[in-house]
Amino acid sequence: MAEYLASIYGTEKDKVNCSFYFKIGACRHGDRCSRKHVKPTFSQTLLIANMYKNPAHDINNRMNEAQLQNDFDLFYEDVFIELAKYGEIEEMVVCDNVGDHLVGNVYCQFRLEESAGNAVTSLNNRFYAGRPLYTELSPVTDFREACCRQHETSECNRSGFCNFMHLKHPSRQLRRELYEGQRMDIREKRREEMRREDDERRSRDRDFQHERPDFKCSPERPEIKQEY
């Protein structure tokens, strides 16, 4: 029985735990959902709820497609650089849905759980564009499972109200620059740490040599003559 329950955990067959929350980290029913939303204590992934305000969703918007993409690229770059301060980012995605539970959501998956935890603690005391940030650890582990496959092929008939993620993508060049730049920064930080460790080791060796007492030769002992 326990094996069966473990095999269906977080799936549509699970009548106790919400499959949408497990896969996507958000559910349109929110706290009113009839199934449990099990919030993780540890996770590599964090969620910043409703962070991105897409100008295209404003009825007074007059920006063309190029301007909208540039606006999003500036946002994506700004957030990526800030989040990278907490640790190595494996993936950062932004939802383009219009449903309240997904609109403007930013998900960031770090290489280490510790990085995600530190970011959540810090960001919940921060503001962006004059609005407070609401950040939490997310159960999402695979963005491919969380995304709408039909949307990727322009076949989703639910539009922005779909309950699976519709992602807004940064320009390819920006994405490449951010991720490659991050890897270069990480390598440089590691080299700097190694240099610092080498310097500390050399310093300890010098101190040891300085503090170590000299091993002086004993004064010449007088020859002991044996008397017969």
C-alpha positions in Angstrom: 0.0 0.0 0.0 2.8 2.4 1.0 4.5 1.6 -2.3 1.4 2.4 -4.3 0.8 5.7 -2.5 4.4 6.7 -3.2 4.0 5.9 -6.9 0.9 8.1 -7.3 2.1 11.0 -5.1 1.6 14.3 -6.9 -0.2 12.7 -9.9 -3.9 13.0 -10.9 -4.6 9.7 -9.2 -3.5 11.2 -5.8 -6.8 12.1 -4.1 -5.0 13.8 -1.2 -2.2 16.0 -2.7 -2.8 18.6 -5.4 -1.1 17.5 -8.6 -1.1 21.0 -10.1 0.7 22.4 -7.0 3.2 19.6 -7.1 4.0 20.1 -10.8 3.7 23.9 -11.1 4.0 25.3 -7.6 0.7 27.1 -8.0 -3.0 26.2 -8.2 -5.9 28.3 -9.3 -7.9 27.3 -6.2 -5.2 28.6 -3.9 -6.0 28.0 -0.2 -9.5 26.8 -1.2 -8.2 23.8 -3.0 -9.8 20.5 -1.7 -6.4 18.8 -1.9 -3.2 19.5 0.0 -0.5 21.9 -1.1 2.6 20.5 0.5 5.1 23.3 0.7 8.7 22.1 0.6 11.1 22.7 3.5 14.1 22.4 1.2 14.2 22.9 -2.6 16.5 24.0 -5.4 13.6 26.1 -6.8 12.1 29.3 -5.6 9.0 31.2 -6.8 8.5 34.9 -6.8 4.8 35.4 -7.3 3.3 37.9 -9.8 6.7 39.7 -10.2 6.7 40.6 -13.9 4.1 43.2 -15.1 3.8 42.5 -18.8 2.9 45.8 -20.6 1.1 43.8 -23.2 -1.6 43.0 -20.7 -2.3 46.7 -20.2 -5.3 47.9 -22.3 -3.5 51.2 -22.8 -0.3 49.6 -24.1 1.1 51.2 -27.2 4.4 49.3 -27.4 5.2 47.2 -30.5 6.5 43.7 -30.4 10.2 44.7 -30.5 9.7 47.2 -27.7 7.8 44.6 -25.6 10.7 42.1 -26.1 13.2 44.7 -25.1 11.2 45.5 -22.0 11.1 41.9 -21.1 14.8 41.4 -21.8 15.7 44.2 -19.4 13.5 42.7 -16.7 15.0 39.2 -17.2 18.5 40.5 -17.1 17.9 42.5 -14.0 16.4 39.6 -12.1 18.9 37.0 -13.3 21.9 39.1 -12.2 20.3 39.8 -8.8 19.4 36.1 -8.2 22.9 34.9 -9.4 24.3 36.7 -6.3 22.9 33.9 -4.2 24.4 31.0 -6.2 24.6 29.2 -9.5 21.4 29.3 -11.5 20.4 26.2 -13.5 17.3 27.7 -15.0 15.1 30.8 -14.6 11.7 31.1 -16.3 8.9 33.7 -16.4 5.2 32.9 -16.9 3.2 34.7 -19.5 -0.1 33.4 -18.3 -2.9 35.8 -17.3 -4.5 33.7 -14.6 -4.1 35.2 -11.1 -2.1 32.2 -9.7 0.5 32.3 -12.6 0.6 35.8 -14.0 4.1 37.2 -13.9 5.5 34.3 -11.8 9.3 34.0 -11.8 10.7 30.6 -11.1 14.5 30.1 -10.4 16.1 26.8 -10.0 19.6 26.9 -8.3 22.2 24.2 -8.3 22.1 24.1 -4.5 19.2 24.1 -2.1 21.1 26.4 0.2 21.2 29.1 -2.5 17.5 28.9 -2.9 16.9 29.1 0.8 19.1 32.1 1.3 17.5 33.9 -1.6 14.0 33.3 -0.2 14.9 34.7 3.2 16.5 37.8 1.7 14.0 38.6 -1.1 11.0 38.5 1.2 12.4 41.7 2.7 12.9 43.4 -0.7 10.9 45.5 -3.2 10.9 45.6 -7.0 9.4 48.4 -9.0 7.8 49.7 -5.8 6.1 46.5 -4.9 7.0 44.0 -2.2 8.3 40.6 -3.3 6.5 37.4 -2.2 8.9 34.6 -2.4 8.7 30.9 -1.4 10.4 27.6 -2.1 8.6 25.7 -4.8 8.2 21.9 -5.4 8.8 22.3 -9.1 11.8 20.1 -10.2 11.2 19.8 -13.9 10.0 22.8 -15.9 9.3 20.5 -18.9 6.5 18.8 -16.9 5.2 22.2 -15.7 5.0 23.8 -19.1 2.1 23.6 -21.6 3.2 21.4 -24.5 0.4 22.7 -26.7 1.5 26.3 -26.1 5.0 25.5 -27.3 3.5 24.4 -30.6 0.9 27.3 -30.7 -2.0 24.8 -30.2 -3.2 25.6 -26.7 -6.9 26.7 -26.9 -7.0 28.1 -23.3 -4.7 31.0 -24.2 -3.2 32.7 -21.1 -5.8 31.1 -18.8 -4.2 27.7 -19.1 -3.2 26.1 -15.8 0.2 25.0 -17.1 3.0 27.4 -17.6 3.1 29.5 -20.8 6.7 30.8 -20.8 7.9 34.2 -22.0 11.4 33.8 -23.4 14.3 36.2 -23.4 16.1 36.8 -26.6 18.6 34.0 -27.5 21.6 36.3 -27.4 20.7 37.6 -23.9 20.1 34.2 -22.6 23.4 32.9 -23.9 25.3 35.9 -22.5 23.8 35.5 -19.0 24.4 31.8 -18.6 27.8 31.9 -20.2 28.7 35.0 -18.2 27.6 33.2 -15.0 29.8 30.2 -15.7 32.8 32.5 -16.3 32.0 34.3 -13.1 31.8 31.0 -11.2 35.1 29.8 -12.6 36.8 33.1 -11.8 35.4 33.0 -8.2 36.7 29.4 -7.8 40.2 30.5 -9.1 40.1 33.4 -6.7 39.2 31.1 -3.8 42.1 28.7 -4.8 44.5 31.7 -4.9 43.3 32.8 -1.5 43.7 29.3 -0.1 47.2 29.1 -1.5 48.1 32.5 0.0 46.8 31.4 3.4 48.7 28.1 3.2 51.9 29.9 2.3 51.3 32.4 5.2 50.8 29.6 7.6 54.0 27.9 6.4 56.0 31.1 6.8 54.6 31.5 10.3 55.6 28.0 11.2 59.1 28.4 9.9 59.4 31.7 11.9 58.0 30.2 15.2 59.9 26.9 15.0 62.8 26.8 17.5 66.2 26.4 16.0 67.8 23.1 16.5 71.3 24.2 17.7 74.2 21.9 17.9 75.2 21.0 21.4 78.4 22.6 22.7 81.3 20.3 22.1 81.6 17.9 24.9 85.0 17.7 26.6 86.8 14.5 25.8 86.6 12.1 28.7 89.8 10.5 29.3 89.8 7.1 30.9 92.3 6.5 33.6 93.9 3.2 33.8 
